[in-house]
Amino acid sequence: MTRSSVKPDAQKLLCQIRAEGSDEWLAKMAGFGIETSRAVGVSVTRLRQLRRGMARDNAAAFELWNSGVHEARLLATTLFEPDELERKDVERLVCALDSWDICDMACNEVFRKVPFAVELPWEWAERSEEYVRRAGYALVATFALRGMEFDYASFFSAIRLGASDERKMVHKAVNWSLRQIGKRSDELWGKAVECARELSHSDGRSARWVGRNAIWQLSSPKWRPVCA
């Protein structure tokens, strides 16, 4: 067995995570707005070091995920084999999200790679659960960052809907998706700015913030499209 295909031992990894927990890092996590009630205080950098050389393995990933330990779930996202996940598996994962960092990491490491990824944002953006909804918008932002094919122009309707959500973890993801879509091309930049200006005049506080913040960032030369 080569170094790059070592089968992960979930229990050993879990023991390592618990042994390396740090109150100092736990405090830093809390400062970033991360849910720490089930965390032990291990950085993502260290988690990636622990994961190095290991093959993707859904059984081990689910074992880590089911532990409920925050860092174990972060590590699990890097061990899932997305091509082998079914919709029921993805639903199980997204419904268990309880912190923005796991949500965003799952979007990048797992959800964007499943065969039915492009269908998920439309479904999740309409859901009521806080982190399921965040995942819908964070996933689109991830698509844009990764240069993936997606019907970005049509997603502005979902952005207008989600911008009115007063929950911080939702409307911040809406803002993120709006800004990243605007960086995809000149055409999308124009549509994103138009959408942002519309939102900036909304009655709702969260929608106004989404719009004004997006205008501020998209108006900067460094935020102009990277794929014109």
Phi, psi and omega in degrees: 000127181283163181301326183280358181232027178293129180288126182291141176256103187300317182292322177295317178297320180296319178296320179295318179299313181294324182290332185262008180300142183227127177297325180297314180289328177299319178294321178296319178301314179299324179295335177271007179079020180274139177290119187245008184298335179239024180258160179242345177097062177231133183287157177296324177302315179293322178298320179292329176293319178295327184279342187306133177085000183262144178283158173289137184206111185294326180297313179294321180298315180292327178295317176294315181300317183290346178295334181081350179292130186306307183293329177295324178289322175300314180296321180302324182299333180274351183255345179296146172258096187304323182297340182260358181275138176263170181301322180296327177292315179295321177298318178300318181290312185294327180287343180268355182296136180218010180206147186296327184289320176292320179303308184291324179290322177296322177299317183283320186271333187236297192298322181290345185259351180287153184301334183253025186305317186293345179276337190292317182302320181296320181288313186288329180296339181265354181282159182267336183295134188305308186275340171293315179294318177302318181301324179300316181279322178296327180293319177295319176300321179293317176306311183296317179298325183270000179070029182277153178285133180193154179277072184298321184300325181284343185281352179298331177295321178290325178295318178298324179290311185289336182297336181276356179287120185284349181287126186304317184290342177273304187290339174290325177289325176299314178300318179299315180294321179298314181294319182288325175298319181297341180271357185285323182197167177300317181298313180290329176299315179297318180292323180293318179295319178299315178296317180297319179296321178297315181293328182295344179254014181289160176286325183285140182296316183294320179296320178297319179296315179304313182293312184294319179294321179294319178299315181302314183283319181289339180281344179285138180306325183288349179260002179295158188310138177267349182232050182295000000 
